[in-house]
Amino acid sequence: MARKYKRLVFSDRQQIEEMRNNGNTEKEIAAAVGVHIATIYRELERGATDEKSGYSAEVAQRAIG
C-alpha cells in the first residue's frame, strides 16, 4: 500500500507558527498538524526569521511560491 503524504497549506503554517510561539515542541506540532516530524523541521527552516519565535507562516508561504 502506498503512503499518503500531506502537503502543508497556509492554515497549517499558521498553526505551526502559533504552536511555535506557544512553546510547543516539534513533536507536538507534528502530531497536531498530522505530518512527520521531519516535515516540521524542514518547514521551520523554510520559514526562519530573525524574530524571537524564529518562524513566520508568511515567510514560509512566500518561499514555496
Order of alpha helices (4+ residues) and beta strands (2+ residues): alpha-alpha-alpha-alpha
